[in-house]
Amino acid sequence: MIDAHVHIGREHGRESPRERIRGILEDYVTHGVHAVRDGGDVLRLGLVARDLAPEFGLIYKTPVYALVKAGGYGGFLGQQCSGLEDIRAELKGLMGLRPDFVKVIQSGIVSFDEDGVISPGGFNHEELNYIVQYAHDAGLPVMVHCNGMAAVAEAVALGVDSVEHGYFISRTELEAMHEQGTLWTPTFAPLANYLRSGTAAPGSREVVDRTLKAHAANLLAAIAIGVRVAVGSDAGAAFVAHGQGVHDEVACFVRAGVSPQDALRLANESGARAISPMAS
Ligand SMILES: [Zn+2]
């Protein structure tokens, strides 16, 4: 199986990062995962994981760190930049670290307390366009963290290769993804596992439950339309364990109404597309 969305750098304890990451990679292998697509972190631990992965027979793809709009959501996932000059310098430096793709944080995250609310974050049109062109010129796909109709529509129109999360979108954005051949990684597990943890306050429970139901309806619509959907757990986020995460995400697909066979097929086939260089 392939987990198409993890954050290796978000779990680190007192041990040295190398030993901690060895443990995490072992967790993937024992859970039947043979390939992982990392979403980046500020500590750049994806470099360590990519270096160690062959010891475990794992394919490990990393953007090293994400590009984050200064002042917006996602500082712990990568490098904050503001303005085209800054982005250009950042991309130039990043290329020296041989990223497997470029990761962009193009919106905030969904609220667990209020319906349909997304925290601020993301680049402007010109900046995102610059990043996508730069990455594609370098032969690298662009993986974009993105929620909300406007942000997803814009990212898809600018030719990003994958939309991550994609909460609060409509049939219009799904059809655009299908037309453009954009891959979608819906990442149900952080919200679903939060609900199942029993730690959610009553008001929050209902908000997250409604958010997941709308997301499940979009998943079924996406599959019916023919959007390529990848299975990514967001492991490393709260409530999502490395290795187990992709199984949790498959279970979310099945609860949404996808057959177990189809969910597993997506975990392998679309996941393979997620980790392949410049699929389109
Ligand atoms: Zn993520």
Residues whose N, C-alpha, C, O or C-beta is under 5 A from the ligand:
A	BS01	ZN	G39 D234
